[in-house]
Amino acid sequence: MTLLGKPAPEVTLSLLDAEPVPLSTYWGNGRSLLLIFLRHLA
Amino acid sequence: MAQVVAHSAEIEKLNANVVTIAFEASFWAGVWLQETQSPFPFLLDPEREAYHAYGLQASALRAWSPRTLWYYLKAAWQGRERLGKRGDPHQLGGDFIIDPQGIVRLAQPSRDPLDRPSLDQILTTLSQVTPGPEQPL
């Protein structure tokens, strides 16, 4: 299953200070989003 | 990641935000941020809700592929990597580009830990999906 061409899943995550933020905050109003999922932080 | 950080100005000119997501405790996130000096927003996903929603899997077989093992051996030999345990080493990452309308235009779940799109591919996709300043929104 690929997400290519489909609406990006909307998920609410948190910043380091625990403030919740929807992922959709970072795209829209003419701006794209490069989303980088990390592996373990080694 | 280092290449993305090094080209952050170029990415900004393409009207793109960059966000990194990790699943580990905020302590390790702080360590990672200090080590990488990443200027981008950093989000935590301890339940891996976003990882699952974006189709990113955990796989011991793919996480420890021969290519990955060779990379870590070379890096350790060169003194670049510590092979100590830090988090779940089997969770794979991935890269996605979402256009201003919220549509996924690049979807690359990593097939192994070293599988990431090239910087050229990222910049090319961003230039195709994001209107420039002279283009209508």
Backbone of each chain as nested JSON, in Angstrom:
{
  "chains": [
    {"id": "A", "residues": [
      {"number": 1, "name": "MET", "atoms": {"N": [0.848, -1.195, 0.0], "CA": [0.0, 0.0, 0.0], "C": [0.881, 1.241, 0.0]}},
      {"number": 2, "name": "THR", "atoms": {"N": [0.696, 2.106, -0.977], "CA": [1.47, 3.33, -1.015], "C": [0.57, 4.523, -0.767]}},
      {"number": 3, "name": "LEU", "atoms": {"N": [1.132, 5.501, -0.145], "CA": [0.389, 6.737, 0.103], "C": [0.521, 7.729, -1.037]}},
      {"number": 4, "name": "LEU", "atoms": {"N": [1.36, 7.38, -2.013], "CA": [1.63, 8.315, -3.101], "C": [0.329, 8.719, -3.803]}},
      {"number": 5, "name": "GLY", "atoms": {"N": [0.107, 10.02, -3.911], "CA": [-1.085, 10.522, -4.579], "C": [-2.317, 10.589, -3.688]}},
      {"number": 6, "name": "LYS", "atoms": {"N": [-2.166, 10.165, -2.453], "CA": [-3.32, 10.147, -1.534], "C": [-3.167, 11.243, -0.473]}},
      {"number": 7, "name": "PRO", "atoms": {"N": [-4.27, 11.597, 0.172], "CA": [-4.155, 12.595, 1.24], "C": [-3.232, 12.097, 2.35]}},
      {"number": 8, "name": "ALA", "atoms": {"N": [-2.407, 12.999, 2.841], "CA": [-1.484, 12.631, 3.914], "C": [-2.275, 12.332, 5.184]}},
      {"number": 9, "name": "PRO", "atoms": {"N": [-1.95, 11.229, 5.845], "CA": [-2.628, 10.934, 7.124], "C": [-2.425, 12.07, 8.113]}},
      {"number": 10, "name": "GLU", "atoms": {"N": [-3.496, 12.408, 8.785], "CA": [-3.417, 13.469, 9.792], "C": [-3.213, 12.829, 11.153]}},
      {"number": 11, "name": "VAL", "atoms": {"N": [-2.175, 13.227, 11.824], "CA": [-1.853, 12.676, 13.133], "C": [-1.456, 13.846, 14.021]}},
      {"number": 12, "name": "THR", "atoms": {"N": [-1.809, 13.771, 15.299], "CA": [-1.365, 14.794, 16.243], "C": [-0.226, 14.221, 17.07]}},
      {"number": 13, "name": "LEU", "atoms": {"N": [0.906, 14.884, 17.002], "CA": [2.074, 14.447, 17.75], "C": [2.401, 15.522, 18.774]}},
      {"number": 14, "name": "SER", "atoms": {"N": [3.564, 15.41, 19.395], "CA": [3.908, 16.429, 20.377], "C": [5.317, 16.943, 20.171]}},
      {"number": 15, "name": "LEU", "atoms": {"N": [5.486, 18.218, 20.514], "CA": [6.82, 18.805, 20.503], "C": [7.588, 18.321, 21.733]}},
      {"number": 16, "name": "LEU", "atoms": {"N": [8.847, 18.713, 21.835], "CA": [9.657, 18.267, 22.967], "C": [9.092, 18.75, 24.301]}},
      {"number": 17, "name": "ASP", "atoms": {"N": [8.384, 19.873, 24.271], "CA": [7.807, 20.365, 25.519], "C": [6.413, 19.782, 25.772]}},
      {"number": 18, "name": "ALA", "atoms": {"N": [6.07, 18.74, 25.005], "CA": [4.813, 17.996, 25.155], "C": [3.605, 18.723, 24.589]}},
      {"number": 19, "name": "GLU", "atoms": {"N": [3.821, 19.872, 23.971], "CA": [2.693, 20.571, 23.361], "C": [2.201, 19.785, 22.146]}},
      {"number": 20, "name": "PRO", "atoms": {"N": [0.893, 19.47, 22.085], "CA": [0.381, 18.71, 20.947], "C": [0.335, 19.574, 19.69]}},
      {"number": 21, "name": "VAL", "atoms": {"N": [0.634, 18.963, 18.549], "CA": [0.594, 19.709, 17.296], "C": [0.145, 18.769, 16.169]}},
      {"number": 22, "name": "PRO", "atoms": {"N": [-0.922, 19.136, 15.445], "CA": [-1.333, 18.319, 14.296], "C": [-0.286, 18.442, 13.19]}},
      {"number": 23, "name": "LEU", "atoms": {"N": [-0.05, 17.33, 12.514], "CA": [0.945, 17.321, 11.445], "C": [0.558, 18.3, 10.328]}},
      {"number": 24, "name": "SER", "atoms": {"N": [-0.725, 18.48, 10.115], "CA": [-1.202, 19.373, 9.039], "C": [-0.82, 20.832, 9.284]}},
      {"number": 25, "name": "THR", "atoms": {"N": [-0.367, 21.14, 10.476], "CA": [0.131, 22.486, 10.766], "C": [1.253, 22.859, 9.808]}},
      {"number": 26, "name": "TYR", "atoms": {"N": [1.979, 21.859, 9.335], "CA": [3.214, 22.135, 8.612], "C": [3.068, 22.126, 7.096]}},
      {"number": 27, "name": "TRP", "atoms": {"N": [1.851, 21.908, 6.57], "CA": [1.663, 22.092, 5.14], "C": [0.455, 22.994, 4.908]}},
      {"number": 28, "name": "GLY", "atoms": {"N": [0.394, 23.574, 3.678], "CA": [-0.712, 24.468, 3.369], "C": [-0.218, 25.898, 3.212]}},
      {"number": 29, "name": "ASN", "atoms": {"N": [-1.143, 26.774, 2.771], "CA": [-0.778, 28.184, 2.528], "C": [0.439, 28.288, 1.615]}},
      {"number": 30, "name": "GLY", "atoms": {"N": [0.456, 27.451, 0.595], "CA": [1.528, 27.491, -0.387], "C": [2.793, 26.77, 0.015]}},
      {"number": 31, "name": "ARG", "atoms": {"N": [2.786, 26.147, 1.163], "CA": [4.003, 25.464, 1.616], "C": [3.835, 23.953, 1.636]}},
      {"number": 32, "name": "SER", "atoms": {"N": [4.886, 23.287, 1.155], "CA": [4.936, 21.826, 1.201], "C": [5.629, 21.404, 2.495]}},
      {"number": 33, "name": "LEU", "atoms": {"N": [5.639, 20.118, 2.705], "CA": [6.299, 19.57, 3.883], "C": [7.186, 18.403, 3.496]}},
      {"number": 34, "name": "LEU", "atoms": {"N": [8.433, 18.451, 3.927], "CA": [9.324, 17.292, 3.853], "C": [9.3, 16.664, 5.238]}},
      {"number": 35, "name": "LEU", "atoms": {"N": [8.779, 15.456, 5.295], "CA": [8.587, 14.764, 6.563], "C": [9.609, 13.648, 6.672]}},
      {"number": 36, "name": "ILE", "atoms": {"N": [10.443, 13.716, 7.675], "CA": [11.521, 12.739, 7.836], "C": [11.266, 11.941, 9.103]}},
      {"number": 37, "name": "PHE", "atoms": {"N": [10.993, 10.661, 8.916], "CA": [10.834, 9.764, 10.053], "C": [12.2, 9.16, 10.356]}},
      {"number": 38, "name": "LEU", "atoms": {"N": [12.645, 9.306, 11.591], "CA": [13.941, 8.779, 11.971], "C": [13.833, 7.333, 12.429]}},
      {"number": 39, "name": "ARG", "atoms": {"N": [14.955, 6.659, 12.34], "CA": [15.071, 5.352, 12.982], "C": [15.375, 5.619, 14.458]}},
      {"number": 40, "name": "HIS", "atoms": {"N": [15.953, 4.651, 15.126], "CA": [16.351, 4.945, 16.496], "C": [17.421, 6.021, 16.475]}},
      {"number": 41, "name": "LEU", "atoms": {"N": [17.515, 6.793, 17.53], "CA": [18.343, 7.991, 17.532], "C": [19.802, 7.673, 17.849]}},
      {"number": 42, "name": "ALA", "atoms": {"N": [20.386, 6.775, 17.063], "CA": [21.792, 6.426, 17.266], "C": [22.675, 7.285, 16.384]}}
    ]},
    {"id": "B", "residues": [
      {"number": 1, "name": "MET", "atoms": {"N": [20.165, 12.997, 6.679], "CA": [19.744, 14.131, 7.488], "C": [20.747, 15.275, 7.38]}},
      {"number": 2, "name": "ALA", "atoms": {"N": [22.025, 14.918, 7.423], "CA": [23.06, 15.96, 7.359], "C": [22.938, 16.766, 6.067]}},
      {"number": 3, "name": "GLN", "atoms": {"N": [22.632, 16.085, 4.971], "CA": [22.499, 16.801, 3.691], "C": [21.3, 17.737, 3.716]}},
      {"number": 4, "name": "VAL", "atoms": {"N": [20.222, 17.304, 4.316], "CA": [19.029, 18.155, 4.39], "C": [19.335, 19.39, 5.227]}},
      {"number": 5, "name": "VAL", "atoms": {"N": [20.026, 19.182, 6.356], "CA": [20.399, 20.326, 7.205], "C": [21.296, 21.285, 6.422]}},
      {"number": 6, "name": "ALA", "atoms": {"N": [22.255, 20.723, 5.699], "CA": [23.204, 21.559, 4.949], "C": [22.521, 22.348, 3.842]}},
      {"number": 7, "name": "HIS", "atoms": {"N": [21.402, 21.862, 3.342], "CA": [20.684, 22.525, 2.25], "C": [19.365, 23.128, 2.708]}},
      {"number": 8, "name": "SER", "atoms": {"N": [19.297, 23.487, 3.961], "CA": [18.029, 23.996, 4.506], "C": [17.614, 25.306, 3.841]}},
      {"number": 9, "name": "ALA", "atoms": {"N": [18.585, 26.137, 3.464], "CA": [18.237, 27.409, 2.82], "C": [17.603, 27.161, 1.454]}},
      {"number": 10, "name": "GLU", "atoms": {"N": [18.154, 26.177, 0.752], "CA": [17.618, 25.824, -0.562], "C": [16.19, 25.291, -0.435]}},
      {"number": 11, "name": "ILE", "atoms": {"N": [15.977, 24.487, 0.583], "CA": [14.66, 23.902, 0.814], "C": [13.668, 24.998, 1.191]}},
      {"number": 12, "name": "GLU", "atoms": {"N": [14.122, 25.964, 1.974], "CA": [13.259, 27.086, 2.352], "C": [12.858, 27.891, 1.119]}},
      {"number": 13, "name": "LYS", "atoms": {"N": [13.787, 28.063, 0.187], "CA": [13.475, 28.803, -1.047], "C": [12.418, 28.09, -1.879]}},
      {"number": 14, "name": "LEU", "atoms": {"N": [12.292, 26.792, -1.687], "CA": [11.266, 26.02, -2.4], "C": [9.955, 26.0, -1.621]}},
      {"number": 15, "name": "ASN", "atoms": {"N": [9.829, 26.897, -0.665], "CA": [8.598, 27.032, 0.128], "C": [8.207, 25.724, 0.802]}},
      {"number": 16, "name": "ALA", "atoms": {"N": [9.188, 25.077, 1.401], "CA": [8.902, 23.816, 2.073], "C": [9.329, 23.883, 3.531]}},
      {"number": 17, "name": "ASN", "atoms": {"N": [8.491, 23.317, 4.374], "CA": [8.861, 23.091, 5.765], "C": [9.504, 21.721, 5.874]}},
      {"number": 18, "name": "VAL", "atoms": {"N": [10.325, 21.541, 6.89], "CA": [10.929, 20.237, 7.167], "C": [10.6, 19.886, 8.614]}},
      {"number": 19, "name": "VAL", "atoms": {"N": [10.13, 18.689, 8.82], "CA": [9.828, 18.223, 10.175], "C": [10.446, 16.846, 10.344]}},
      {"number": 20, "name": "THR", "atoms": {"N": [11.078, 16.627, 11.476], "CA": [11.591, 15.298, 11.794], "C": [10.73, 14.69, 12.898]}},
      {"number": 21, "name": "ILE", "atoms": {"N": [10.552, 13.385, 12.811], "CA": [9.728, 12.662, 13.785], "C": [10.542, 11.506, 14.329]}},
      {"number": 22, "name": "ALA", "atoms": {"N": [10.49, 11.323, 15.633], "CA": [11.16, 10.188, 16.266], "C": [10.197, 9.541, 17.257]}},
      {"number": 23, "name": "PHE", "atoms": {"N": [10.464, 8.289, 17.595], "CA": [9.564, 7.577, 18.489], "C": [10.14, 7.412, 19.891]}},
      {"number": 24, "name": "GLU", "atoms": {"N": [11.363, 7.849, 20.085], "CA": [12.007, 7.585, 21.371], "C": [11.757, 8.691, 22.38]}},
      {"number": 25, "name": "ALA", "atoms": {"N": [12.236, 8.467, 23.59], "CA": [12.012, 9.403, 24.692], "C": [12.677, 10.746, 24.38]}},
      {"number": 26, "name": "SER", "atoms": {"N": [12.103, 11.774, 24.975], "CA": [12.583, 13.126, 24.677], "C": [14.042, 13.322, 25.078]}},
      {"number": 27, "name": "PHE", "atoms": {"N": [14.527, 12.523, 26.038], "CA": [15.936, 12.646, 26.423], "C": [16.828, 12.395, 25.224]}},
      {"number": 28, "name": "TRP", "atoms": {"N": [16.563, 11.278, 24.493], "CA": [17.406, 10.943, 23.352], "C": [17.205, 11.942, 22.217]}},
      {"number": 29, "name": "ALA", "atoms": {"N": [16.013, 12.502, 22.146], "CA": [15.77, 13.527, 21.128], "C": [16.673, 14.732, 21.385]}},
      {"number": 30, "name": "GLY", "atoms": {"N": [16.795, 15.115, 22.653], "CA": [17.673, 16.232, 23.0], "C": [19.124, 15.946, 22.646]}},
      {"number": 31, "name": "VAL", "atoms": {"N": [19.551, 14.717, 22.898], "CA": [20.922, 14.323, 22.557], "C": [21.123, 14.393, 21.048]}},
      {"number": 32, "name": "TRP", "atoms": {"N": [20.153, 13.839, 20.324], "CA": [20.25, 13.832, 18.856], "C": [20.292, 15.251, 18.303]}},
      {"number": 33, "name": "LEU", "atoms": {"N": [19.464, 16.117, 18.834], "CA": [19.424, 17.504, 18.343], "C": [20.745, 18.206, 18.601]}},
      {"number": 34, "name": "GLN", "atoms": {"N": [21.329, 17.911, 19.737], "CA": [22.624, 18.518, 20.044], "C": [23.703, 18.008, 19.09]}},
      {"number": 35, "name": "GLU", "atoms": {"N": [23.632, 16.729, 18.771], "CA": [24.64, 16.138, 17.892], "C": [24.485, 16.612, 16.455]}},
      {"number": 36, "name": "THR", "atoms": {"N": [23.261, 16.744, 15.984], "CA": [23.029, 17.062, 14.569], "C": [22.869, 18.555, 14.311]}},
      {"number": 37, "name": "GLN", "atoms": {"N": [22.542, 19.311, 15.356], "CA": [22.276, 20.748, 15.198], "C": [21.153, 20.975, 14.17]}},
      {"number": 38, "name": "SER", "atoms": {"N": [20.21, 20.073, 14.134], "CA": [19.096, 20.211, 13.199], "C": [18.235, 21.405, 13.604]}},
      {"number": 39, "name": "PRO", "atoms": {"N": [17.957, 22.29, 12.65], "CA": [17.155, 23.478, 12.965], "C": [15.647, 23.261, 12.805]}},
      {"number": 40, "name": "PHE", "atoms": {"N": [15.262, 22.055, 12.422], "CA": [13.869, 21.81, 12.049], "C": [13.015, 21.408, 13.256]}},
      {"number": 41, "name": "PRO", "atoms": {"N": [11.713, 21.652, 13.175], "CA": [10.828, 21.179, 14.248], "C": [10.981, 19.678, 14.45]}},
      {"number": 42, "name": "PHE", "atoms": {"N": [10.93, 19.262, 15.692], "CA": [11.151, 17.866, 16.058], "C": [9.917, 17.388, 16.811]}},
      {"number": 43, "name": "LEU", "atoms": {"N": [9.275, 16.372, 16.292], "CA": [8.045, 15.857, 16.903], "C": [8.279, 14.46, 17.463]}},
      {"number": 44, "name": "LEU", "atoms": {"N": [7.609, 14.176, 18.562], "CA": [7.743, 12.873, 19.199], "C": [6.502, 12.025, 18.935]}},
      {"number": 45, "name": "ASP", "atoms": {"N": [6.741, 10.756, 18.665], "CA": [5.666, 9.81, 18.368], "C": [5.916, 8.521, 19.132]}},
      {"number": 46, "name": "PRO", "atoms": {"N": [5.861, 8.561, 20.473], "CA": [6.219, 7.384, 21.274], "C": [5.314, 6.176, 21.024]}},
      {"number": 47, "name": "GLU", "atoms": {"N": [4.073, 6.403, 20.642], "CA": [3.161, 5.291, 20.347], "C": [3.286, 4.834, 18.895]}},
      {"number": 48, "name": "ARG", "atoms": {"N": [4.137, 5.52, 18.13], "CA": [4.365, 5.217, 16.701], "C": [3.075, 5.295, 15.894]}},
      {"number": 49, "name": "GLU", "atoms": {"N": [2.208, 6.191, 16.297], "CA": [0.943, 6.373, 15.581], "C": [1.209, 6.868, 14.162]}},
      {"number": 50, "name": "ALA", "atoms": {"N": [2.078, 7.862, 14.039], "CA": [2.403, 8.38, 12.71], "C": [3.197, 7.357, 11.911]}},
      {"number": 51, "name": "TYR", "atoms": {"N": [4.102, 6.644, 12.563], "CA": [4.876, 5.608, 11.877], "C": [3.922, 4.596, 11.238]}},
      {"number": 52, "name": "HIS", "atoms": {"N": [2.92, 4.164, 11.989], "CA": [1.97, 3.18, 11.453], "C": [1.1, 3.798, 10.368]}},
      {"number": 53, "name": "ALA", "atoms": {"N": [0.65, 5.038, 10.597], "CA": [-0.225, 5.696, 9.613], "C": [0.487, 5.883, 8.276]}},
      {"number": 54, "name": "TYR", "atoms": {"N": [1.795, 6.085, 8.314], "CA": [2.569, 6.294, 7.091], "C": [3.195, 5.004, 6.582]}},
      {"number": 55, "name": "GLY", "atoms": {"N": [2.809, 3.877, 7.192], "CA": [3.223, 2.573, 6.666], "C": [4.648, 2.187, 6.969]}},
      {"number": 56, "name": "LEU", "atoms": {"N": [5.204, 2.712, 8.049], "CA": [6.605, 2.417, 8.368], "C": [6.664, 1.231, 9.329]}},
      {"number": 57, "name": "GLN", "atoms": {"N": [7.452, 0.251, 8.947], "CA": [7.457, -0.996, 9.684], "C": [8.701, -1.157, 10.542]}},
      {"number": 58, "name": "ALA", "atoms": {"N": [8.605, -2.079, 11.476], "CA": [9.772, -2.53, 12.23], "C": [10.14, -3.895, 11.677]}},
      {"number": 59, "name": "SER", "atoms": {"N": [11.388, -4.079, 11.359], "CA": [11.808, -5.351, 10.759], "C": [13.242, -5.639, 11.15]}},
      {"number": 60, "name": "ALA", "atoms": {"N": [13.424, -6.694, 11.927], "CA": [14.779, -7.073, 12.32], "C": [15.571, -7.512, 11.098]}},
      {"number": 61, "name": "LEU", "atoms": {"N": [14.895, -8.2, 10.191], "CA": [15.573, -8.715, 8.997], "C": [16.089, -7.579, 8.133]}},
      {"number": 62, "name": "ARG", "atoms": {"N": [15.271, -6.562, 7.934], "CA": [15.7, -5.451, 7.073], "C": [16.586, -4.472, 7.82]}},
      {"number": 63, "name": "ALA", "atoms": {"N": [16.377, -4.352, 9.137], "CA": [17.204, -3.426, 9.907], "C": [18.65, -3.895, 9.97]}},
      {"number": 64, "name": "TRP", "atoms": {"N": [18.855, -5.193, 9.904], "CA": [20.202, -5.755, 9.993], "C": [20.596, -6.447, 8.693]}},
      {"number": 65, "name": "SER", "atoms": {"N": [20.285, -5.785, 7.59], "CA": [20.667, -6.326, 6.292], "C": [22.194, -6.323, 6.173]}},
      {"number": 66, "name": "PRO", "atoms": {"N": [22.749, -7.129, 5.269], "CA": [24.206, -7.12, 5.077], "C": [24.757, -5.724, 4.801]}},
      {"number": 67, "name": "ARG", "atoms": {"N": [24.0, -4.92, 4.037], "CA": [24.463, -3.563, 3.713], "C": [24.561, -2.721, 4.985]}},
      {"number": 68, "name": "THR", "atoms": {"N": [23.567, -2.876, 5.867], "CA": [23.574, -2.121, 7.115], "C": [24.716, -2.565, 8.021]}},
      {"number": 69, "name": "LEU", "atoms": {"N": [24.873, -3.876, 8.142], "CA": [25.951, -4.405, 8.975], "C": [27.289, -3.903, 8.478]}},
      {"number": 70, "name": "TRP", "atoms": {"N": [27.526, -3.912, 7.184], "CA": [28.777, -3.44, 6.613], "C": [28.985, -1.96, 6.932]}},
      {"number": 71, "name": "TYR", "atoms": {"N": [27.907, -1.162, 6.808], "CA": [27.976, 0.266, 7.12], "C": [28.414, 0.477, 8.57]}},
      {"number": 72, "name": "TYR", "atoms": {"N": [27.787, -0.263, 9.504], "CA": [28.123, -0.073, 10.909], "C": [29.54, -0.555, 11.221]}},
      {"number": 73, "name": "LEU", "atoms": {"N": [29.947, -1.623, 10.578], "CA": [31.308, -2.113, 10.805], "C": [32.336, -1.09, 10.326]}},
      {"number": 74, "name": "LYS", "atoms": {"N": [32.101, -0.545, 9.121], "CA": [33.034, 0.464, 8.588], "C": [33.065, 1.693, 9.475]}},
      {"number": 75, "name": "ALA", "atoms": {"N": [31.857, 2.115, 9.902], "CA": [31.771, 3.327, 10.721], "C": [32.463, 3.131, 12.069]}},
      {"number": 76, "name": "ALA", "atoms": {"N": [32.264, 1.949, 12.654], "CA": [32.919, 1.669, 13.936], "C": [34.43, 1.636, 13.759]}},
      {"number": 77, "name": "TRP", "atoms": {"N": [34.9, 1.026, 12.665], "CA": [36.34, 0.965, 12.371], "C": [36.92, 2.361, 12.25]}},
      {"number": 78, "name": "GLN", "atoms": {"N": [36.118, 3.271, 11.663], "CA": [36.564, 4.648, 11.474], "C": [36.307, 5.515, 12.702]}},
      {"number": 79, "name": "GLY", "atoms": {"N": [35.72, 4.897, 13.747], "CA": [35.458, 5.65, 14.972], "C": [34.269, 6.575, 14.891]}},
      {"number": 80, "name": "ARG", "atoms": {"N": [33.396, 6.369, 13.863], "CA": [32.287, 7.291, 13.673], "C": [31.04, 6.852, 14.425]}},
      {"number": 81, "name": "GLU", "atoms": {"N": [30.914, 5.575, 14.709], "CA": [29.669, 5.079, 15.288], "C": [29.939, 4.345, 16.582]}},
      {"number": 82, "name": "ARG", "atoms": {"N": [29.046, 4.528, 17.543], "CA": [29.07, 3.679, 18.708], "C": [28.01, 2.618, 18.48]}},
      {"number": 83, "name": "LEU", "atoms": {"N": [28.367, 1.395, 18.771], "CA": [27.406, 0.334, 18.515], "C": [26.579, 0.005, 19.748]}},
      {"number": 84, "name": "GLY", "atoms": {"N": [26.562, 0.925, 20.692], "CA": [25.751, 0.702, 21.876], "C": [24.276, 0.768, 21.554]}},
      {"number": 85, "name": "LYS", "atoms": {"N": [23.487, 0.261, 22.476], "CA": [22.051, 0.186, 22.224], "C": [21.402, 1.526, 22.544]}},
      {"number": 86, "name": "ARG", "atoms": {"N": [20.631, 2.028, 21.626], "CA": [19.9, 3.261, 21.866], "C": [18.569, 3.123, 21.152]}},
      {"number": 87, "name": "GLY", "atoms": {"N": [17.55, 2.734, 21.888], "CA": [16.232, 2.629, 21.277], "C": [16.042, 1.336, 20.516]}},
      {"number": 88, "name": "ASP", "atoms": {"N": [14.904, 1.259, 19.837], "CA": [14.532, 0.081, 19.06], "C": [15.237, 0.137, 17.706]}},
      {"number": 89, "name": "PRO", "atoms": {"N": [16.229, -0.712, 17.485], "CA": [16.983, -0.62, 16.223], "C": [16.239, -1.2, 15.034]}},
      {"number": 90, "name": "HIS", "atoms": {"N": [15.087, -1.834, 15.278], "CA": [14.377, -2.486, 14.182], "C": [13.343, -1.577, 13.503]}},
      {"number": 91, "name": "GLN", "atoms": {"N": [13.0, -0.475, 14.157], "CA": [12.028, 0.432, 13.536], "C": [12.69, 1.166, 12.382]}},
      {"number": 92, "name": "LEU", "atoms": {"N": [12.1, 1.043, 11.216], "CA": [12.645, 1.717, 10.044], "C": [12.016, 3.095, 9.894]}},
      {"number": 93, "name": "GLY", "atoms": {"N": [12.736, 3.966, 9.226], "CA": [12.24, 5.318, 8.999], "C": [11.682, 5.48, 7.6]}},
      {"number": 94, "name": "GLY", "atoms": {"N": [11.607, 6.707, 7.146], "CA": [11.107, 6.97, 5.803], "C": [11.011, 8.463, 5.57]}},
      {"number": 95, "name": "ASP", "atoms": {"N": [10.796, 8.805, 4.315], "CA": [10.716, 10.21, 3.918], "C": [9.479, 10.424, 3.056]}},
      {"number": 96, "name": "PHE", "atoms": {"N": [8.802, 11.518, 3.311], "CA": [7.587, 11.84, 2.571], "C": [7.58, 13.321, 2.231]}},
      {"number": 97, "name": "ILE", "atoms": {"N": [7.038, 13.638, 1.078], "CA": [6.806, 15.035, 0.734], "C": [5.305, 15.201, 0.544]}},
      {"number": 98, "name": "ILE", "atoms": {"N": [4.776, 16.192, 1.232], "CA": [3.35, 16.477, 1.168], "C": [3.189, 17.854, 0.538]}},
      {"number": 99, "name": "ASP", "atoms": {"N": [2.352, 17.943, -0.489], "CA": [2.211, 19.223, -1.183], "C": [1.301, 20.162, -0.395]}},
      {"number": 100, "name": "PRO", "atoms": {"N": [1.187, 21.426, -0.828], "CA": [0.388, 22.378, -0.054], "C": [-1.087, 21.979, 0.099]}},
      {"number": 101, "name": "GLN", "atoms": {"N": [-1.578, 21.116, -0.778], "CA": [-2.962, 20.654, -0.677], "C": [-3.094, 19.422, 0.21]}},
      {"number": 102, "name": "GLY", "atoms": {"N": [-1.991, 18.979, 0.788], "CA": [-2.048, 17.828, 1.69], "C": [-1.978, 16.48, 1.003]}},
      {"number": 103, "name": "ILE", "atoms": {"N": [-1.527, 16.455, -0.245], "CA": [-1.404, 15.201, -0.985], "C": [0.049, 14.723, -0.93]}},
      {"number": 104, "name": "VAL", "atoms": {"N": [0.22, 13.434, -0.727], "CA": [1.555, 12.852, -0.656], "C": [2.147, 12.776, -2.066]}},
      {"number": 105, "name": "ARG", "atoms": {"N": [3.264, 13.416, -2.284], "CA": [3.886, 13.447, -3.606], "C": [5.196, 12.658, -3.664]}},
      {"number": 106, "name": "LEU", "atoms": {"N": [5.737, 12.328, -2.51], "CA": [6.892, 11.434, -2.433], "C": [6.649, 10.55, -1.224]}},
      {"number": 107, "name": "ALA", "atoms": {"N": [6.747, 9.258, -1.429], "CA": [6.541, 8.331, -0.308], "C": [7.649, 7.299, -0.382]}},
      {"number": 108, "name": "GLN", "atoms": {"N": [8.577, 7.375, 0.51], "CA": [9.672, 6.408, 0.508], "C": [9.901, 5.842, 1.896]}},
      {"number": 109, "name": "PRO", "atoms": {"N": [9.099, 4.811, 2.252], "CA": [9.432, 4.096, 3.484], "C": [10.764, 3.389, 3.274]}},
      {"number": 110, "name": "SER", "atoms": {"N": [11.66, 3.467, 4.227], "CA": [12.985, 2.875, 4.057], "C": [12.89, 1.355, 4.008]}},
      {"number": 111, "name": "ARG", "atoms": {"N": [13.527, 0.779, 2.999], "CA": [13.564, -0.683, 2.912], "C": [14.631, -1.25, 3.836]}},
      {"number": 112, "name": "ASP", "atoms": {"N": [15.631, -0.451, 4.118], "CA": [16.629, -0.781, 5.118], "C": [17.131, 0.543, 5.688]}},
      {"number": 113, "name": "PRO", "atoms": {"N": [17.913, 0.515, 6.753], "CA": [18.29, 1.771, 7.418], "C": [19.027, 2.768, 6.53]}},
      {"number": 114, "name": "LEU", "atoms": {"N": [19.636, 2.296, 5.468], "CA": [20.396, 3.206, 4.609], "C": [19.58, 3.7, 3.414]}},
      {"number": 115, "name": "ASP", "atoms": {"N": [18.358, 3.246, 3.3], "CA": [17.519, 3.574, 2.15], "C": [16.814, 4.898, 2.38]}},
      {"number": 116, "name": "ARG", "atoms": {"N": [17.325, 5.939, 1.763], "CA": [16.754, 7.27, 1.865], "C": [16.786, 7.881, 0.462]}},
      {"number": 117, "name": "PRO", "atoms": {"N": [15.849, 8.763, 0.155], "CA": [15.924, 9.421, -1.155], "C": [17.148, 10.326, -1.21]}},
      {"number": 118, "name": "SER", "atoms": {"N": [17.66, 10.511, -2.41], "CA": [18.802, 11.404, -2.562], "C": [18.343, 12.851, -2.372]}},
      {"number": 119, "name": "LEU", "atoms": {"N": [19.275, 13.71, -2.077], "CA": [18.939, 15.121, -1.936], "C": [18.391, 15.659, -3.254]}},
      {"number": 120, "name": "ASP", "atoms": {"N": [18.968, 15.209, -4.365], "CA": [18.482, 15.639, -5.685], "C": [17.014, 15.281, -5.868]}},
      {"number": 121, "name": "GLN", "atoms": {"N": [16.665, 14.068, -5.476], "CA": [15.272, 13.627, -5.619], "C": [14.349, 14.484, -4.759]}},
      {"number": 122, "name": "ILE", "atoms": {"N": [14.788, 14.791, -3.563], "CA": [13.983, 15.627, -2.662], "C": [13.799, 17.017, -3.251]}},
      {"number": 123, "name": "LEU", "atoms": {"N": [14.891, 17.631, -3.678], "CA": [14.808, 18.997, -4.21], "C": [13.982, 19.03, -5.497]}},
      {"number": 124, "name": "THR", "atoms": {"N": [14.144, 18.024, -6.337], "CA": [13.374, 17.979, -7.58], "C": [11.884, 17.862, -7.281]}},
      {"number": 125, "name": "THR", "atoms": {"N": [11.523, 16.978, -6.374], "CA": [10.101, 16.802, -6.042], "C": [9.542, 18.075, -5.417]}},
      {"number": 126, "name": "LEU", "atoms": {"N": [10.283, 18.689, -4.525], "CA": [9.808, 19.933, -3.902], "C": [9.614, 21.031, -4.943]}},
      {"number": 127, "name": "SER", "atoms": {"N": [10.529, 21.106, -5.903], "CA": [10.393, 22.161, -6.917], "C": [9.179, 21.89, -7.809]}},
      {"number": 128, "name": "GLN", "atoms": {"N": [8.777, 20.653, -7.926], "CA": [7.629, 20.326, -8.774], "C": [6.297, 20.544, -8.067]}},
      {"number": 129, "name": "VAL", "atoms": {"N": [6.292, 20.439, -6.758], "CA": [4.999, 20.474, -6.054], "C": [4.675, 21.807, -5.41]}},
      {"number": 130, "name": "THR", "atoms": {"N": [5.677, 22.616, -5.221], "CA": [5.43, 23.852, -4.504], "C": [5.49, 25.015, -5.466]}},
      {"number": 131, "name": "PRO", "atoms": {"N": [4.459, 25.875, -5.501], "CA": [4.498, 27.023, -6.393], "C": [5.565, 27.995, -5.945]}},
      {"number": 132, "name": "GLY", "atoms": {"N": [6.26, 28.593, -6.951], "CA": [7.252, 29.6, -6.626], "C": [6.57, 30.922, -6.309]}},
      {"number": 133, "name": "PRO", "atoms": {"N": [7.319, 31.918, -5.953], "CA": [6.726, 33.2, -5.569], "C": [5.983, 33.867, -6.705]}},
      {"number": 134, "name": "GLU", "atoms": {"N": [6.391, 33.526, -7.989], "CA": [5.735, 34.186, -9.105], "C": [4.539, 33.407, -9.621]}},
      {"number": 135, "name": "GLN", "atoms": {"N": [4.286, 32.219, -9.017], "CA": [3.197, 31.389, -9.496], "C": [1.991, 31.546, -8.573]}},
      {"number": 136, "name": "PRO", "atoms": {"N": [0.809, 31.447, -9.16], "CA": [-0.377, 31.583, -8.305], "C": [-0.533, 30.369, -7.399]}},
      {"number": 137, "name": "LEU", "atoms": {"N": [-1.092, 30.587, -6.243], "CA": [-1.339, 29.495, -5.304], "C": [-2.636, 28.787, -5.731]}}
    ]}
  ]
}
